[in-house]
Amino acid sequence: MITIGEKIKSLRKAKGKSQEDLALYIGVSRQTINKWETNKVQPNTDNIMMLCSVFEISSDYFLVQETKDLEIEVAASTDSTRNKRKVLIICAVVVGLIFLISTFICIVFGFVTFSSNVGDRVVKSNNIEITGFILTLTAAIITLIAEIVILIFILRNRQKSTKVDINVN
């Protein structure tokens, strides 16, 4: 993005003028021209009109490009925000599915582990089934926490993008 200061400096050099010469034409100090060119201060509307008169250009040269650059930056940040939101939603769906599967397996292990075995033979080994139940319960809890964290990120991302949309409009 070319700044107003860079534009002033390139126009001044193209005309072969020093900062002092330009300052005399505009009616400001040489330090003011230096501050404009280094983007420490922006010229006001009257000064922009004087610059346009000196350089024989339209005020659009200073103002329109800045607007286009801003639009491009806003569009890029909007695209980036949308991409982040899509990734977060995909993560939320995947983690949600993993949570459902681990919860289902946890319930199955729970029924097997804690059900009374009334058959003729004892077919189960409590150590394996209890370990499996604890592992699936742990997996279900971890995926539930991950799902909550992802949903919080999605909500925060949505609030930030809403604030950006309001500020742009």
C-alpha positions in Angstrom: 0.0 0.0 0.0 1.4 3.4 -1.0 0.9 6.0 1.7 0.0 9.6 1.1 3.4 10.6 2.3 5.1 8.4 -0.3 2.9 9.9 -2.9 3.7 13.4 -1.9 7.4 12.6 -1.9 7.4 11.0 -5.3 5.4 13.8 -6.8 7.7 16.4 -5.3 10.8 14.6 -6.6 9.2 14.2 -10.0 8.7 17.9 -10.2 12.3 18.5 -9.0 11.2 20.5 -5.9 12.8 20.5 -2.5 10.7 20.3 0.7 11.4 24.0 1.2 10.1 24.8 -2.3 6.9 22.8 -1.8 6.4 24.3 1.7 6.6 27.8 0.2 4.0 26.9 -2.5 1.6 25.4 0.1 2.2 27.9 2.8 3.5 25.5 5.5 6.8 24.9 7.1 9.5 22.5 5.7 9.0 20.4 8.8 5.4 20.0 8.0 6.2 18.6 4.5 8.7 16.3 6.2 6.1 15.0 8.6 3.7 14.4 5.7 6.3 12.5 3.7 7.2 10.4 6.7 3.5 9.8 7.5 3.8 11.3 11.0 1.0 13.7 10.2 -1.6 13.6 7.4 -2.3 16.8 5.4 -5.8 18.2 6.0 -8.3 18.6 3.2 -7.2 22.2 2.4 -3.6 21.1 2.1 -4.5 18.2 -0.1 -6.3 20.6 -2.4 -3.2 22.8 -2.5 -1.0 19.8 -3.3 -3.3 18.8 -6.1 -3.1 22.4 -7.4 0.8 22.4 -7.2 1.2 18.9 -8.8 -1.8 19.4 -11.2 -3.5 16.2 -10.2 -6.9 15.2 -9.0 -7.6 14.7 -5.3 -8.6 11.1 -6.2 -4.9 10.4 -6.5 -4.5 10.8 -2.7 -7.8 9.6 -1.5 -9.2 6.9 -3.8 -6.3 4.5 -3.6 -6.4 4.7 0.2 -10.0 3.6 0.1 -9.3 0.8 -2.3 -6.4 -0.4 -0.1 -8.7 -0.3 2.9 -11.3 -2.3 1.1 -8.7 -4.9 0.1 -7.5 -5.2 3.7 -11.0 -5.6 5.0 -11.8 -8.2 2.3 -8.6 -10.1 3.1 -9.4 -10.1 6.9 -13.0 -11.1 6.2 -11.8 -14.1 4.1 -9.3 -15.0 6.8 -12.0 -14.8 9.4 -14.3 -17.0 7.3 -11.6 -19.6 6.8 -10.9 -19.7 10.5 -14.6 -20.1 11.3 -14.9 -22.9 8.7 -11.9 -24.7 10.3 -13.3 -24.3 13.8 -16.7 -25.6 12.7 -15.1 -28.7 11.0 -13.1 -29.3 14.2 -16.3 -28.9 16.3 -18.1 -31.5 14.1 -15.2 -34.0 14.2 -14.7 -33.6 18.0 -18.5 -33.9 18.5 -18.6 -37.2 16.5 -15.6 -38.5 18.5 -17.5 -37.5 21.7 -20.6 -39.4 20.6 -18.7 -42.5 19.7 -16.6 -42.5 22.9 -19.7 -42.0 24.9 -21.5 -44.9 23.2 -18.5 -47.2 23.7 -18.3 -46.0 27.4 -22.0 -46.9 27.9 -21.5 -50.3 26.3 -18.4 -51.0 28.5 -20.4 -49.8 31.5 -23.2 -52.3 30.9 -20.7 -55.1 30.3 -18.6 -54.2 33.3 -21.3 -53.5 35.9 -24.0 -56.0 34.8 -24.6 -59.0 36.9 -23.4 -62.2 35.2 -26.0 -64.8 35.9 -25.0 -67.4 33.4 -23.5 -70.8 34.0 -20.0 -69.5 33.4 -18.3 -66.2 34.1 -17.1 -65.0 30.7 -15.7 -61.6 31.6 -12.5 -60.4 33.1 -13.3 -57.4 35.3 -9.7 -56.0 35.0 -10.0 -55.6 31.2 -13.6 -54.3 31.2 -13.0 -51.8 34.0 -9.9 -50.5 32.3 -11.8 -50.2 29.0 -14.6 -48.4 30.8 -12.3 -46.0 32.5 -10.4 -45.3 29.2 -13.6 -44.6 27.2 -15.0 -42.5 30.0 -11.7 -40.5 30.0 -11.9 -40.1 26.2 -15.5 -39.0 26.5 -14.7 -36.4 29.1 -11.6 -35.1 27.2 -13.6 -34.8 23.9 -16.4 -33.0 25.8 -14.0 -30.5 27.1 -12.4 -30.1 23.7 -15.9 -29.5 22.2 -16.7 -26.9 24.7 -13.4 -25.1 24.1 -13.9 -25.2 20.3 -17.5 -23.8 20.6 -16.2 -21.0 22.8 -13.6 -20.1 20.1 -16.4 -20.2 17.5 -18.5 -17.8 19.5 -15.7 -15.4 20.2 -14.7 -15.5 16.5 -18.3 -14.7 15.5 -18.5 -11.8 18.0 -15.2 -10.4 16.6 -16.4 -10.7 13.0 -19.7 -9.0 13.9 -17.8 -6.1 15.5 -15.6 -5.7 12.4 -18.7 -5.7 10.1 -20.3 -3.1 12.3 -17.1 -0.9 12.3 -16.7 -1.2 8.5 -20.3 -0.3 7.8 
